[in-house]
């Protein structure tokens, strides 16, 4: 499942005011300040989310956390060569205000041309990569340095006592799409490593208890969860054309779905289909379940928010603990969020859980007659 992320970068500063007798003031970079305060020890952060409908797409990521002061990772360089200097249109060897800055935005990563209340800052329009600018210390430069590929990863059905799957490390396991907030909003595909299923021994049984087991480096780290079943779309309120739900702009609440579990949240992804080879993610958002009688939960979306056309609605039901992890604002070190425990019963950062997705095609049109 590909995710789109919008990102922008800002250089972080701490200003330390030291008043000694006459009252003097000193400005320090965060990296300088924290060197005097502590020595950061990286921790494991594990995210293992079982795709119950398509287990082979499951990716387990075992990464190390890092301090933002780690200059071996955040080195202020364009390590992959995708930083773009200003365009010297008049070829006078310097940037002029009428020329595109591209990524040459300075330490704050913001163009002073587009934001008239700002003065040009350090590095803006100088033709050199500067820490804080787009494509400097970006995700695709640092992500590969955080992975740990040396652990053994397994999945067990605790209810039956059977091993369900073995995982193997893959240098390219999945990708995310990132749109930088720049003049032209360029989209980049960032690929990352992880563990994927190498052998699947058994099918996934909903409402059984499962656990991921991570072992290696004299450590055994486990996390348990219970997969929830996917939603069922309620199509009998609408006209169906094969596998496509046909609605008009008057059908404001559509599609509608139900689940017999107790979800914390539904997650809804809407894609507009222009052609089979042209699909765009329009929205990716949570939806609150509505509790009905007899343990039935209802969810729905509003087609009035979208232009006429063909769409694909995918609704995901996370396991209970993963729903908490995604939807709450608690820190990932909170024991009610991270369900990973090591051999000493200590909390390990991250989350293990499952996600069950189900899709339906929806065609939105202006008038019912056009649907027939």
N, C-alpha and C positions, 0 to 999 in steps of 0.2 A: 504494500500500500504506500503510495507516494504522498509525501506531505509537502505543502508549500509554506515557506516561512518568509516573512518580511523582516529584514534586518537593517539596522543602521548602527554605526560605530561612533563612540564618543570616548575621547581620552579621559581617563579618570584622574583627578588631582585631589590631594588633601593639602590644605593650607594650614600649617602649624604656626600659631602665634606664640612666641616665647617672650614673656615680659619679665625682664631682669632689671630691677632698679629703674633705669631710665626708660624702660619699655621699648624693646626692639622687636622687630618682626622678621621671620624667615619663611620663605616659601620652599617647600620640598615636594618632589615627586613622590607618589605613593610607594614606588619601588624603593626609594631611599628611606622613607619613613619606616616601612615595615621591616627593613633589614635590622633595625634596632629593637624590634619588638618580639619577634617569635621566629621559630624555625618550623615551617609547615611540612607535615608528613602526608604525602598523598594517600588517599583511601580508595578502595575499590568501590565502584558504583555499577550495579548490575541491573539491567532491565531485560526481563524475559517474559514476553507476552505471546502466549500460544494462540495461533489462529486456528480456531476449532473447525471452521469450515474448509480451510485449506492449510493443513498442518505443515506442508512442505514450504510454505511461505513464512513460517515462524523464524524470527531472527532473535538470537540472544546476544546482547552486547555486554561485554565485561571491559569497562574502561577505568582508568585512574582519574580521580579528581585532581585538579591542579589549582595552585594559587594564581591570582591575576598578576602577581608580581614575578612570576616565573619567566625570566628573560630568555631562558633556553627554549621556551615554547613561543612566548610573545616577544619576538626579537626585533620587531619594528621593520622587517624587511619584506619585500615582495618575493617570496620564495618560489612561487610558481609562475612568475612572469606575466600575470594578467592585469597588472596596474597600468593605467593609461594616463600619460601626462596631458597637459593642456595642448590645444592645437594652435600652433604658431602660424596663423593664416597669412600674416603679412611678412613672415620670415625675418623679423627683426631681432630674434634671439631672446625675446622676453614676452611675458604674458601681458596682453592688453585686455581691458574690461569687455570688449566686444567679442573676444575669442572664447570658445568653449573650454571650461576648466576640466571636463571629464572627471577623473578621480583625483585631480590635483587640488584638493579642497582644504588642506591644512590639518592641523592637529585636532580641531573640533569636528572634522568631517562634514562641515556645513558650508555651502557656498555663500560668500558675502554678497555676491551679485544677485542671487535670488532672495536674499534676506537683508534688505537695506539697512536694518537696524544694527547689523553686525559689521565690525571692521575686519578686514583681512587678517587672519591669524598666522602664527608661525607655520611655514611650509606651504601656504596657499599660493598656487601659481608659480612655484619656484622650479618646476620641472623635475623634481626629485621625489621619490617615495618618502612619505612621512608617517610615522606611527599615528593611528587615528583615522587615516584616510581609507576609503573603500579599497578592498583587495589587499589590505595590509593586515597580517595576522588574522585572516578570515578563517572560516570554519574548515574549508577544504585543505588549508595549510596545516592546521593543528590537530584535526580529528584523528588522522592516522597515527599520530604520536602518542595517543592516549589508550589505544587498544592493548589488551593482553590476550594473546592467542595461545597460551600454554596450559589452559585448564581443561579438565574433562567435564563435559556437560551431558546430563542425562535427565530424562523425564520419566516419572513413575506414576502409576495409578495406585494410590494408597488403599483404595477400597478393595481392589482385587489382588494387590500385592505384585502386580506384573510391571516389568519395565516396558514402557511404551515407545521410547525413542532414544537413540544415540545421536549426538550432534558432532559435527566436525567444523573446524575453523575454515572460513573462506575470506580471502583478502578483500573481495568485493562481494558483499552479502546483500546490500540494498542501497538505495539512494534517496536523497531528498532534494527538492527543488527550492532554491533560494532566490528571492528577488531583492537585489540591493536597491535601497532608496537613493537613486541617483538621477541624473538628468534624463536618462533613457530607460530606467528600470530594467536593466538587463537581468535575464534569468539564467542561473547557473545550476547545473546538476552536480551535486556533491555525493560521491560514492564513499561508502564506509564499510569496514570489515565487521564480521560477526560470526557466530556459530549457527549453522543451519542443519536441519535433520539429514543425517546420512543413512540411517536405517529406521524405518517406522514399523514396529512390531505389532501394534494393535490400534484399533480405531478409538476415537475420543467418545467417551460416554458422558453425556451431560449429567450434572448433579452428583457425579462421583468426586471423591477427593483426590487431587493430584499434587505432586510436588516436583519442582526442579531441584536437582542436586548438582552442585558445582564443587569439584574436588581438584586439589593440586597445591603445591608449595606447602605441604603439611597442614592444609586447611580443608575442612568440609563445610560448605555453606548450603543451607537448604531454605526453601520457601514453599509453603502450601497454599492451595487455592481451590475453588470449586467452579468449574466452567458453567456458565449460564447458557441456555439455548437461545437461538436467534429469534427474532420477531416473526410474527405472521402478519402479512398485509391483509387488511380488510377490504377486499375488492368488490364485494357485492353491493356497495353503495354507488358504484360507478359502472360505466361501460368499459369492457375490456376488448381490445383488439389483439388477439393472440396473447403475447406476454406484455402488452403495453396498456397502461391505465390511461383512459381518454377523459380529459377534463376540460372545462371551459374556464374563463376568467371569473365566472360567477361561483365556481366551486372553490371557495376560498380555503377550506380546510381539506387538504389532500396532499399526499396520501395519508392514510390512517393505518396504524399498526397496533398490535397487542402482543403482550408477552405474559407468560404465566409465572415468571420469576419475580424477584424483588430487586429490580435494578436501582442503583444509585442514580444513574443518568444514562440516557441514550446518547450516542454520538452519530450525527447525521452529516453525510457528505453528498453534495449535489453537483453533478457534472452535466454540462450542456454538450449534446452530441450534434456537431455540425455535419460531420461525415464520419464514416468508420475510422478514418485515420486522423480525425481532428476532434479531440475531446478536451474540454477546458473545465477545470474545477471552478465552480461558481461560488460555492459556500462550503464551509467545514465548521460545524458548530455543535454545541451540546443542546439537548432537549430534555426537559423535565418530565419524568413519568407521572401520570395521573393514576392514583390508586382507585380501583373499582372494587366490587364485592368479590368474595371468594378468591382472593389473591391474584386477581387479574389486573394488569397494568396497561394503560392506554397511552399512545403517543401519536403525534401528528405534526404536519408542517403546513405552510400556507403558500399555495401556488400563486396567490395574488402578488407575491413579492417578485415574480419572475416573468420575463417576457414570453410571448408565445414561442413554442419550439419543442424539440425533443430533449428530454432530460433522463438521467439515471439517478434515482434516489437510492443510497445505500445507508442502511441503519445498522449500527453496531451496538451490541449489548456487552459491556465489559463485565468481568467477574466482580463480585461485590468489593473486594479489596482494591482492584484496579480502578473501579469507579471512584472510590475514595481518593486514591492517589492522584487521579486526573482532575477531579472536580473540587477537592478541598484546597484551602490555602495554607495548610499545615506544612512545616518544613519536612524534607525527606528524611531527616534524622529522627523524626517522631516515630515511636514504636507502633502507633496505630496506622501509619502510612507505609513504612517499609516493613515487609514481612520476611525479609532475609535475616537468618540467624546463623552465626558460625558455631564452631564446636564448643565455644565457651558461652553460648547463648547470648552473645553480644549482637547488637543491631548492626547490619551492614547496609550501606546506602542503596537505594533503588526500589524496585518493585518486581514481583512475579505475579502473573495473572493470565487472563485469557480475554479474547475478544471474538464474539460471534457476529459475523456480518451477513446481511441478506439484502439483495438489490431488487428494484422494480423499475421498469421504464415508465415514464410519464410523458404524455404529449399534451401540451397546453395549447388551446386554440381559443379564438374569440367567440365563436358561435357553435352551438351544438350541431347545426346542420352540416358544418364543414367536417365534422368528425365521422359522419356516416357515409 
